[in-house]
């Protein structure tokens, strides 16, 4: 669980998961283009999310030199995404924003 929270606290993870939740299965190039995350950074984060079984990874052979790699949320990934959604739903009655903090990192907020 601790490793999961550390992963969710990383920069760009929330953005990637929410994008895939909205768009479904998307290939690497489209993620890079739409989210404007450096290719190396994006690749590393996606690898960690696949290793943690939050994302599925599928390769499709094409006529191009390199196969296209597609990513989508696993069922577990959809449940993990609920951490961010829960934070939005947990606003205090006076609409004071809340944060979920792990260590020194904000992993979700209602801002």
N, CA, C and O atoms as CSV, one atom per row, in Angstrom:
chain,resi,resn,atom,element,x,y,z
A,1,UNK,N,N,0.825,-1.192,0.000
A,1,UNK,CA,C,0.000,0.000,0.000
A,1,UNK,C,C,0.871,1.259,0.000
A,1,UNK,O,O,0.562,2.238,-0.680
A,2,UNK,N,N,1.958,1.223,0.765
A,2,UNK,CA,C,2.840,2.386,0.833
A,2,UNK,C,C,3.403,2.720,-0.542
A,2,UNK,O,O,3.461,3.890,-0.921
A,3,UNK,N,N,3.819,1.699,-1.291
A,3,UNK,CA,C,4.354,1.934,-2.636
A,3,UNK,C,C,3.294,2.503,-3.565
A,3,UNK,O,O,3.590,3.343,-4.415
A,4,UNK,N,N,2.064,2.045,-3.402
A,4,UNK,CA,C,0.969,2.558,-4.220
A,4,UNK,C,C,0.766,4.042,-3.956
A,4,UNK,O,O,0.614,4.821,-4.897
A,5,UNK,N,N,0.760,4.440,-2.700
A,5,UNK,CA,C,0.567,5.845,-2.356
A,5,UNK,C,C,1.720,6.699,-2.870
A,5,UNK,O,O,1.506,7.823,-3.325
A,6,UNK,N,N,2.930,6.176,-2.800
A,6,UNK,CA,C,4.083,6.904,-3.345
A,6,UNK,C,C,3.926,7.100,-4.850
A,6,UNK,O,O,4.220,8.174,-5.376
A,7,UNK,N,N,3.464,6.065,-5.538
A,7,UNK,CA,C,3.261,6.158,-6.980
A,7,UNK,C,C,2.182,7.183,-7.307
A,7,UNK,O,O,2.345,7.981,-8.230
A,8,UNK,N,N,1.089,7.166,-6.563
A,8,UNK,CA,C,0.001,8.114,-6.814
A,8,UNK,C,C,0.415,9.548,-6.534
A,8,UNK,O,O,-0.178,10.483,-7.073
A,9,UNK,N,N,1.433,9.732,-5.692
A,9,UNK,CA,C,1.902,11.073,-5.354
A,9,UNK,C,C,2.835,11.651,-6.411
A,9,UNK,O,O,3.150,12.840,-6.375
A,10,UNK,N,N,3.277,10.824,-7.345
A,10,UNK,CA,C,4.223,11.305,-8.359
A,10,UNK,C,C,3.558,12.269,-9.335
A,10,UNK,O,O,2.376,12.159,-9.659
A,11,UNK,N,N,4.364,13.207,-9.779
A,11,UNK,CA,C,3.911,14.192,-10.754
A,11,UNK,C,C,3.423,13.472,-12.019
A,11,UNK,O,O,4.052,12.513,-12.467
A,12,UNK,N,N,2.346,13.916,-12.573
A,12,UNK,CA,C,1.729,13.458,-13.821
A,12,UNK,C,C,0.863,12.205,-13.688
A,12,UNK,O,O,0.093,11.910,-14.603
A,13,UNK,N,N,0.960,11.453,-12.583
A,13,UNK,CA,C,0.207,10.203,-12.471
A,13,UNK,C,C,-1.298,10.469,-12.507
A,13,UNK,O,O,-2.030,9.818,-13.253
A,14,UNK,N,N,-1.750,11.414,-11.712
A,14,UNK,CA,C,-3.186,11.740,-11.684
A,14,UNK,C,C,-3.660,12.143,-13.072
A,14,UNK,O,O,-4.707,11.691,-13.536
A,15,UNK,N,N,-2.894,12.983,-13.723
A,15,UNK,CA,C,-3.240,13.468,-15.062
A,15,UNK,C,C,-3.353,12.308,-16.065
A,15,UNK,O,O,-4.279,12.273,-16.876
A,16,UNK,N,N,-2.424,11.381,-16.006
A,16,UNK,CA,C,-2.420,10.231,-16.913
A,16,UNK,C,C,-3.630,9.337,-16.649
A,16,UNK,O,O,-4.328,8.941,-17.582
A,17,UNK,N,N,-3.874,9.022,-15.383
A,17,UNK,CA,C,-4.996,8.143,-15.047
A,17,UNK,C,C,-6.338,8.770,-15.432
A,17,UNK,O,O,-7.214,8.088,-15.964
A,18,UNK,N,N,-6.496,10.050,-15.169
A,18,UNK,CA,C,-7.748,10.717,-15.529
A,18,UNK,C,C,-7.927,10.779,-17.040
A,18,UNK,O,O,-9.043,10.632,-17.539
A,19,UNK,N,N,-6.846,10.992,-17.765
A,19,UNK,CA,C,-6.907,11.012,-19.229
A,19,UNK,C,C,-7.364,9.652,-19.763
A,19,UNK,O,O,-8.242,9.577,-20.622
A,20,UNK,N,N,-6.763,8.590,-19.251
A,20,UNK,CA,C,-7.127,7.250,-19.714
A,20,UNK,C,C,-8.547,6.877,-19.289
A,20,UNK,O,O,-9.237,6.147,-20.000
A,21,UNK,N,N,-8.978,7.369,-18.150
A,21,UNK,CA,C,-10.356,7.127,-17.708
A,21,UNK,C,C,-11.341,7.775,-18.685
A,21,UNK,O,O,-12.393,7.208,-18.982
A,22,UNK,N,N,-11.002,8.936,-19.168
A,22,UNK,CA,C,-11.871,9.660,-20.105
A,22,UNK,C,C,-11.802,9.106,-21.520
A,22,UNK,O,O,-12.830,8.985,-22.188
A,23,UNK,N,N,-10.598,8.766,-21.988
A,23,UNK,CA,C,-10.390,8.408,-23.391
A,23,UNK,C,C,-10.291,6.913,-23.672
A,23,UNK,O,O,-10.287,6.509,-24.834
A,24,UNK,N,N,-10.211,6.086,-22.634
A,24,UNK,CA,C,-10.080,4.647,-22.865
A,24,UNK,C,C,-8.671,4.296,-23.312
A,24,UNK,O,O,-7.704,4.949,-22.918
A,25,UNK,N,N,-8.561,3.268,-24.130
A,25,UNK,CA,C,-7.247,2.815,-24.594
A,25,UNK,C,C,-6.642,3.843,-25.556
A,25,UNK,O,O,-7.283,4.262,-26.520
A,26,UNK,N,N,-5.403,4.238,-25.275
A,26,UNK,CA,C,-4.729,5.278,-26.053
A,26,UNK,C,C,-3.284,4.845,-26.297
A,26,UNK,O,O,-2.661,4.240,-25.425
A,27,UNK,N,N,-2.751,5.157,-27.484
A,27,UNK,CA,C,-1.361,4.793,-27.751
A,27,UNK,C,C,-0.410,5.856,-27.207
A,27,UNK,O,O,-0.793,7.003,-26.979
A,28,UNK,N,N,0.821,5.446,-27.009
A,28,UNK,CA,C,1.838,6.280,-26.368
A,28,UNK,C,C,1.948,7.652,-27.028
A,28,UNK,O,O,1.981,8.671,-26.337
A,29,UNK,N,N,2.004,7.685,-28.329
A,29,UNK,CA,C,2.168,8.946,-29.047
A,29,UNK,C,C,1.042,9.931,-28.771
A,29,UNK,O,O,1.273,11.136,-28.664
A,30,UNK,N,N,-0.174,9.415,-28.658
A,30,UNK,CA,C,-1.320,10.284,-28.373
A,30,UNK,C,C,-1.239,10.827,-26.946
A,30,UNK,O,O,-1.524,12.001,-26.709
A,31,UNK,N,N,-0.850,9.972,-25.996
A,31,UNK,CA,C,-0.650,10.436,-24.621
A,31,UNK,C,C,0.398,11.543,-24.586
A,31,UNK,O,O,0.192,12.582,-23.959
A,32,UNK,N,N,1.508,11.320,-25.254
A,32,UNK,CA,C,2.592,12.306,-25.284
A,32,UNK,C,C,2.111,13.622,-25.889
A,32,UNK,O,O,2.381,14.696,-25.352
A,33,UNK,N,N,1.413,13.532,-26.986
A,33,UNK,CA,C,0.930,14.727,-27.684
A,33,UNK,C,C,-0.083,15.505,-26.833
A,33,UNK,O,O,0.040,16.720,-26.678
A,34,UNK,N,N,-1.064,14.817,-26.293
A,34,UNK,CA,C,-2.143,15.493,-25.570
A,34,UNK,C,C,-1.741,15.978,-24.183
A,34,UNK,O,O,-2.216,17.017,-23.727
A,35,UNK,N,N,-0.864,15.229,-23.506
A,35,UNK,CA,C,-0.488,15.609,-22.145
A,35,UNK,C,C,0.801,16.422,-22.089
A,35,UNK,O,O,1.120,17.022,-21.062
A,36,UNK,N,N,1.534,16.438,-23.191
A,36,UNK,CA,C,2.774,17.210,-23.287
A,36,UNK,C,C,3.747,16.888,-22.146
A,36,UNK,O,O,4.306,17.780,-21.507
A,37,UNK,N,N,3.926,15.596,-21.917
A,37,UNK,CA,C,4.883,15.111,-20.921
A,37,UNK,C,C,6.087,14.563,-21.686
A,37,UNK,O,O,5.920,13.840,-22.667
A,38,UNK,N,N,7.298,14.905,-21.241
A,38,UNK,CA,C,8.518,14.436,-21.890
A,38,UNK,C,C,8.431,12.924,-22.111
A,38,UNK,O,O,7.992,12.193,-21.223
A,39,UNK,N,N,8.845,12.454,-23.287
A,39,UNK,CA,C,8.710,11.034,-23.636
A,39,UNK,C,C,9.375,10.106,-22.620
A,39,UNK,O,O,8.804,9.078,-22.256
A,40,UNK,N,N,10.568,10.459,-22.163
A,40,UNK,CA,C,11.259,9.615,-21.190
A,40,UNK,C,C,10.513,9.542,-19.868
A,40,UNK,O,O,10.370,8.470,-19.280
A,41,UNK,N,N,10.042,10.689,-19.410
A,41,UNK,CA,C,9.273,10.743,-18.168
A,41,UNK,C,C,7.988,9.953,-18.298
A,41,UNK,O,O,7.644,9.161,-17.421
A,42,UNK,N,N,7.275,10.169,-19.400
A,42,UNK,CA,C,6.020,9.466,-19.650
A,42,UNK,C,C,6.246,7.963,-19.696
A,42,UNK,O,O,5.491,7.204,-19.088
A,43,UNK,N,N,7.265,7.528,-20.403
A,43,UNK,CA,C,7.572,6.103,-20.510
A,43,UNK,C,C,7.861,5.477,-19.151
A,43,UNK,O,O,7.388,4.380,-18.853
A,44,UNK,N,N,8.637,6.175,-18.331
A,44,UNK,CA,C,8.961,5.657,-16.994
A,44,UNK,C,C,7.715,5.532,-16.129
A,44,UNK,O,O,7.524,4.522,-15.452
A,45,UNK,N,N,6.867,6.558,-16.151
A,45,UNK,CA,C,5.639,6.519,-15.347
A,45,UNK,C,C,4.729,5.398,-15.834
A,45,UNK,O,O,4.184,4.650,-15.022
A,46,UNK,N,N,4.556,5.272,-17.142
A,46,UNK,CA,C,3.698,4.221,-17.689
A,46,UNK,C,C,4.222,2.836,-17.305
A,46,UNK,O,O,3.442,1.945,-16.969
A,47,UNK,N,N,5.531,2.660,-17.355
A,47,UNK,CA,C,6.120,1.370,-16.958
A,47,UNK,C,C,5.803,1.052,-15.493
A,47,UNK,O,O,5.462,-0.083,-15.160
A,48,UNK,N,N,5.916,2.057,-14.627
A,48,UNK,CA,C,5.603,1.842,-13.204
A,48,UNK,C,C,4.127,1.511,-13.007
A,48,UNK,O,O,3.782,0.661,-12.186
A,49,UNK,N,N,3.257,2.183,-13.761
A,49,UNK,CA,C,1.822,1.927,-13.641
A,49,UNK,C,C,1.457,0.543,-14.169
A,49,UNK,O,O,0.560,-0.105,-13.629
A,50,UNK,N,N,2.131,0.089,-15.205
A,50,UNK,CA,C,1.914,-1.268,-15.725
A,50,UNK,C,C,2.429,-2.290,-14.712
A,50,UNK,O,O,1.755,-3.279,-14.427
A,51,UNK,N,N,3.617,-2.051,-14.172
A,51,UNK,CA,C,4.208,-2.963,-13.187
A,51,UNK,C,C,3.330,-3.073,-11.935
A,51,UNK,O,O,3.265,-4.131,-11.309
A,52,UNK,N,N,2.663,-1.988,-11.579
A,52,UNK,CA,C,1.777,-1.975,-10.411
A,52,UNK,C,C,0.374,-2.485,-10.738
A,52,UNK,O,O,-0.513,-2.468,-9.885
A,53,UNK,N,N,0.181,-2.934,-11.967
A,53,UNK,CA,C,-1.090,-3.480,-12.456
A,53,UNK,C,C,-2.234,-2.463,-12.433
A,53,UNK,O,O,-3.403,-2.819,-12.289
A,54,UNK,N,N,-1.863,-1.188,-12.579
A,54,UNK,CA,C,-2.848,-0.117,-12.676
A,54,UNK,C,C,-3.231,0.087,-14.137
A,54,UNK,O,O,-4.357,0.479,-14.444
A,55,UNK,N,N,-2.282,-0.183,-15.038
A,55,UNK,CA,C,-2.528,-0.053,-16.472
A,55,UNK,C,C,-2.276,-1.369,-17.194
A,55,UNK,O,O,-1.442,-2.177,-16.785
A,56,UNK,N,N,-3.020,-1.560,-18.278
A,56,UNK,CA,C,-2.738,-2.615,-19.249
A,56,UNK,C,C,-1.852,-2.021,-20.329
A,56,UNK,O,O,-1.939,-0.831,-20.631
A,57,UNK,N,N,-0.997,-2.857,-20.910
A,57,UNK,CA,C,-0.138,-2.444,-22.013
A,57,UNK,C,C,-0.328,-3.445,-23.144
A,57,UNK,O,O,-0.248,-4.657,-22.942
A,58,UNK,N,N,-0.583,-2.912,-24.345
A,58,UNK,CA,C,-0.801,-3.778,-25.502
A,58,UNK,C,C,0.004,-3.235,-26.681
A,58,UNK,O,O,-0.030,-2.040,-26.972
A,59,UNK,N,N,0.723,-4.125,-27.350
A,59,UNK,CA,C,1.498,-3.731,-28.544
A,59,UNK,C,C,0.762,-4.185,-29.793
A,59,UNK,O,O,0.221,-5.289,-29.855
A,60,UNK,N,N,0.757,-3.315,-30.772
A,60,UNK,CA,C,0.113,-3.631,-32.044
A,60,UNK,C,C,1.140,-3.478,-33.156
A,60,UNK,O,O,1.686,-2.397,-33.379
A,61,UNK,N,N,1.386,-4.565,-33.835
A,61,UNK,CA,C,2.328,-4.535,-34.951
A,61,UNK,C,C,1.700,-3.764,-36.112
A,61,UNK,O,O,0.527,-3.951,-36.436
A,62,UNK,N,N,2.493,-2.904,-36.726
A,62,UNK,CA,C,2.027,-2.121,-37.874
A,62,UNK,C,C,3.067,-2.208,-38.974
A,62,UNK,O,O,4.095,-2.868,-38.826
A,63,UNK,N,N,2.789,-1.540,-40.068
A,63,UNK,CA,C,3.756,-1.490,-41.163
A,63,UNK,C,C,4.912,-0.550,-40.838
A,63,UNK,O,O,5.940,-0.568,-41.515
A,64,UNK,N,N,4.747,0.262,-39.810
A,64,UNK,CA,C,5.809,1.184,-39.400
A,64,UNK,C,C,6.963,0.395,-38.785
A,64,UNK,O,O,6.833,-0.795,-38.495
A,65,UNK,N,N,8.073,1.065,-38.593
A,65,UNK,CA,C,9.252,0.414,-38.025
A,65,UNK,C,C,9.000,-0.097,-36.608
A,65,UNK,O,O,9.432,-1.191,-36.245
A,66,UNK,N,N,8.303,0.701,-35.820
A,66,UNK,CA,C,8.049,0.324,-34.429
A,66,UNK,C,C,6.573,0.018,-34.228
A,66,UNK,O,O,5.713,0.684,-34.804
A,67,UNK,N,N,6.275,-0.991,-33.411
A,67,UNK,CA,C,4.862,-1.263,-33.114
A,67,UNK,C,C,4.280,-0.154,-32.242
A,67,UNK,O,O,5.006,0.499,-31.493
A,68,UNK,N,N,2.972,0.056,-32.342
A,68,UNK,CA,C,2.299,1.022,-31.485
A,68,UNK,C,C,2.024,0.359,-30.145
A,68,UNK,O,O,1.624,-0.804,-30.085
A,69,UNK,N,N,2.243,1.108,-29.072
A,69,UNK,CA,C,1.979,0.607,-27.731
A,69,UNK,C,C,0.784,1.357,-27.172
A,69,UNK,O,O,0.766,2.587,-27.132
A,70,UNK,N,N,-0.214,0.598,-26.742
A,70,UNK,CA,C,-1.454,1.164,-26.214
A,70,UNK,C,C,-1.540,0.921,-24.718
A,70,UNK,O,O,-1.060,-0.090,-24.206
A,71,UNK,N,N,-2.161,1.868,-24.028
A,71,UNK,CA,C,-2.344,1.770,-22.581
A,71,UNK,C,C,-3.807,2.000,-22.242
A,71,UNK,O,O,-4.498,2.784,-22.892
A,72,UNK,N,N,-4.267,1.293,-21.203
A,72,UNK,CA,C,-5.629,1.474,-20.700
A,72,UNK,C,C,-5.645,1.127,-19.217
A,72,UNK,O,O,-4.753,0.438,-18.721
A,73,UNK,N,N,-6.657,1.605,-18.520
A,73,UNK,CA,C,-6.799,1.302,-17.096
A,73,UNK,C,C,-7.229,-0.146,-16.899
A,73,UNK,O,O,-8.079,-0.648,-17.634
A,74,UNK,N,N,-6.653,-0.809,-15.926
A,74,UNK,CA,C,-7.141,-2.127,-15.507
A,74,UNK,C,C,-8.331,-1.886,-14.570
A,74,UNK,O,O,-8.618,-0.745,-14.206
A,75,UNK,N,N,-9.013,-2.955,-14.185
A,75,UNK,CA,C,-10.082,-2.804,-13.185
A,75,UNK,C,C,-9.512,-2.250,-11.883
A,75,UNK,O,O,-10.134,-1.412,-11.230
A,76,UNK,N,N,-8.329,-2.724,-11.512
A,76,UNK,CA,C,-7.663,-2.203,-10.324
A,76,UNK,C,C,-7.353,-0.711,-10.508
A,76,UNK,O,O,-7.523,0.078,-9.579
A,77,UNK,N,N,-6.907,-0.335,-11.686
A,77,UNK,CA,C,-6.604,1.063,-11.987
A,77,UNK,C,C,-7.832,1.953,-11.846
A,77,UNK,O,O,-7.734,3.085,-11.372
A,78,UNK,N,N,-8.978,1.445,-12.256
A,78,UNK,CA,C,-10.219,2.210,-12.101
A,78,UNK,C,C,-10.554,2.407,-10.630
A,78,UNK,O,O,-11.063,3.458,-10.242
A,79,UNK,N,N,-10.269,1.401,-9.811
A,79,UNK,CA,C,-10.505,1.534,-8.360
A,79,UNK,C,C,-9.502,2.504,-7.746
A,79,UNK,O,O,-9.860,3.300,-6.878
A,80,UNK,N,N,-8.256,2.443,-8.189
A,80,UNK,CA,C,-7.227,3.350,-7.690
A,80,UNK,C,C,-7.588,4.796,-8.027
A,80,UNK,O,O,-7.387,5.697,-7.212
A,81,UNK,N,N,-8.111,5.008,-9.204
A,81,UNK,CA,C,-8.505,6.349,-9.635
A,81,UNK,C,C,-9.541,6.952,-8.688
A,81,UNK,O,O,-9.671,8.173,-8.600
A,82,UNK,N,N,-10.264,6.108,-7.994
A,82,UNK,CA,C,-11.283,6.584,-7.058
A,82,UNK,C,C,-10.672,7.375,-5.901
A,82,UNK,O,O,-11.378,8.156,-5.263
A,83,UNK,N,N,-9.389,7.198,-5.614
A,83,UNK,CA,C,-8.735,7.996,-4.572
A,83,UNK,C,C,-8.855,9.473,-4.918
A,83,UNK,O,O,-9.177,10.296,-4.061
A,84,UNK,N,N,-8.597,9.801,-6.168
A,84,UNK,CA,C,-8.686,11.195,-6.603
A,84,UNK,C,C,-10.138,11.668,-6.610
A,84,UNK,O,O,-10.431,12.796,-6.213
A,85,UNK,N,N,-11.035,10.810,-7.059
A,85,UNK,CA,C,-12.452,11.175,-7.102
A,85,UNK,C,C,-13.011,11.345,-5.689
A,85,UNK,O,O,-13.815,12.241,-5.433
A,86,UNK,N,N,-12.580,10.483,-4.788
A,86,UNK,CA,C,-13.027,10.565,-3.408
A,86,UNK,C,C,-12.634,11.899,-2.787
A,86,UNK,O,O,-13.417,12.504,-2.055
A,87,UNK,N,N,-11.454,12.341,-3.072
A,87,UNK,CA,C,-10.987,13.606,-2.524
A,87,UNK,C,C,-11.893,14.748,-2.966
A,87,UNK,O,O,-12.185,15.646,-2.176
A,88,UNK,N,N,-12.337,14.727,-4.205
A,88,UNK,CA,C,-13.249,15.765,-4.693
A,88,UNK,C,C,-14.602,15.691,-4.000
A,88,UNK,O,O,-15.256,16.714,-3.799
A,89,UNK,N,N,-15.019,14.496,-3.638
A,89,UNK,CA,C,-16.328,14.321,-3.005
A,89,UNK,C,C,-16.311,14.629,-1.513
A,89,UNK,O,O,-17.369,14.821,-0.914
A,90,UNK,N,N,-15.145,14.678,-0.913
A,90,UNK,CA,C,-15.044,14.840,0.531
A,90,UNK,C,C,-14.884,16.288,0.983
A,90,UNK,O,O,-14.263,16.553,2.012
A,91,UNK,N,N,-15.424,17.195,0.243
A,91,UNK,CA,C,-15.337,18.594,0.662
A,91,UNK,C,C,-16.096,18.767,1.970
A,91,UNK,O,O,-17.125,18.132,2.201
A,92,UNK,N,N,-15.570,19.631,2.812
A,92,UNK,CA,C,-16.236,19.941,4.061
A,92,UNK,C,C,-17.492,20.742,3.747
A,92,UNK,O,O,-17.630,21.297,2.657
A,93,UNK,N,N,-18.405,20.798,4.710
A,93,UNK,CA,C,-19.670,21.497,4.493
A,93,UNK,C,C,-19.478,22.948,4.090
A,93,UNK,O,O,-20.292,23.488,3.342
A,94,UNK,N,N,-18.429,23.588,4.565
A,94,UNK,CA,C,-18.203,24.989,4.214
A,94,UNK,C,C,-17.397,25.122,2.919
A,94,UNK,O,O,-16.885,26.198,2.609
A,95,UNK,N,N,-17.289,24.034,2.172
A,95,UNK,CA,C,-16.553,23.988,0.903
A,95,UNK,C,C,-15.061,24.275,1.036
A,95,UNK,O,O,-14.409,24.657,0.065
A,96,UNK,N,N,-14.529,24.093,2.230
A,96,UNK,CA,C,-13.098,24.225,2.413
A,96,UNK,C,C,-12.426,23.067,1.686
A,96,UNK,O,O,-12.766,21.908,1.926
A,97,UNK,N,N,-11.480,23.363,0.804
A,97,UNK,CA,C,-10.808,22.272,0.090
A,97,UNK,C,C,-10.046,21.374,1.054
A,97,UNK,O,O,-9.572,21.816,2.100
A,98,UNK,N,N,-9.939,20.095,0.676
A,98,UNK,CA,C,-9.178,19.152,1.488
A,98,UNK,C,C,-8.039,18.575,0.667
A,98,UNK,O,O,-8.052,18.629,-0.563
A,99,UNK,N,N,-7.059,18.026,1.359
A,99,UNK,CA,C,-5.923,17.381,0.717
A,99,UNK,C,C,-5.717,16.027,1.364
A,99,UNK,O,O,-5.937,15.867,2.564
A,100,UNK,N,N,-5.295,15.051,0.570
A,100,UNK,CA,C,-4.822,13.779,1.103
A,100,UNK,C,C,-3.310,13.836,0.961
A,100,UNK,O,O,-2.778,13.931,-0.145
A,101,UNK,N,N,-2.627,13.776,2.099
A,101,UNK,CA,C,-1.176,13.937,2.116
A,101,UNK,C,C,-0.544,12.635,2.587
A,101,UNK,O,O,-0.983,12.022,3.559
A,102,UNK,N,N,0.493,12.234,1.874
A,102,UNK,CA,C,1.281,11.068,2.265
A,102,UNK,C,C,2.723,11.531,2.376
A,102,UNK,O,O,3.328,11.938,1.385
A,103,UNK,N,N,3.274,11.468,3.580
A,103,UNK,CA,C,4.623,11.996,3.790
A,103,UNK,C,C,4.602,13.490,3.553
A,103,UNK,O,O,3.839,14.215,4.192
A,104,UNK,N,N,5.428,13.951,2.645
A,104,UNK,CA,C,5.458,15.381,2.341
A,104,UNK,C,C,4.810,15.686,0.990
A,104,UNK,O,O,4.963,16.792,0.472
A,105,UNK,N,N,4.086,14.714,0.408
A,105,UNK,CA,C,3.481,14.904,-0.907
A,105,UNK,C,C,1.976,14.898,-0.830
A,105,UNK,O,O,1.380,14.094,-0.113
A,106,UNK,N,N,1.366,15.798,-1.571
A,106,UNK,CA,C,-0.094,15.814,-1.712
A,106,UNK,C,C,-0.431,14.808,-2.803
A,106,UNK,O,O,0.000,14.969,-3.944
A,107,UNK,N,N,-1.205,13.760,-2.465
A,107,UNK,CA,C,-1.530,12.755,-3.476
A,107,UNK,C,C,-2.890,13.017,-4.109
A,107,UNK,O,O,-3.188,12.488,-5.180
A,108,UNK,N,N,-3.713,13.824,-3.459
A,108,UNK,CA,C,-4.998,14.198,-4.040
A,108,UNK,C,C,-5.500,15.427,-3.316
A,108,UNK,O,O,-5.236,15.622,-2.130
A,109,UNK,N,N,-6.220,16.245,-4.041
A,109,UNK,CA,C,-6.808,17.420,-3.414
A,109,UNK,C,C,-8.111,17.756,-4.100
A,109,UNK,O,O,-8.356,17.346,-5.235
A,110,UNK,N,N,-8.948,18.508,-3.401
A,110,UNK,CA,C,-10.248,18.875,-3.951
A,110,UNK,C,C,-10.210,20.233,-4.633
A,110,UNK,O,O,-11.259,20.807,-4.929
A,111,UNK,N,N,-9.025,20.748,-4.883
A,111,UNK,CA,C,-8.905,22.058,-5.543
A,111,UNK,C,C,-9.352,21.971,-6.973
A,111,UNK,O,O,-9.324,22.970,-7.691
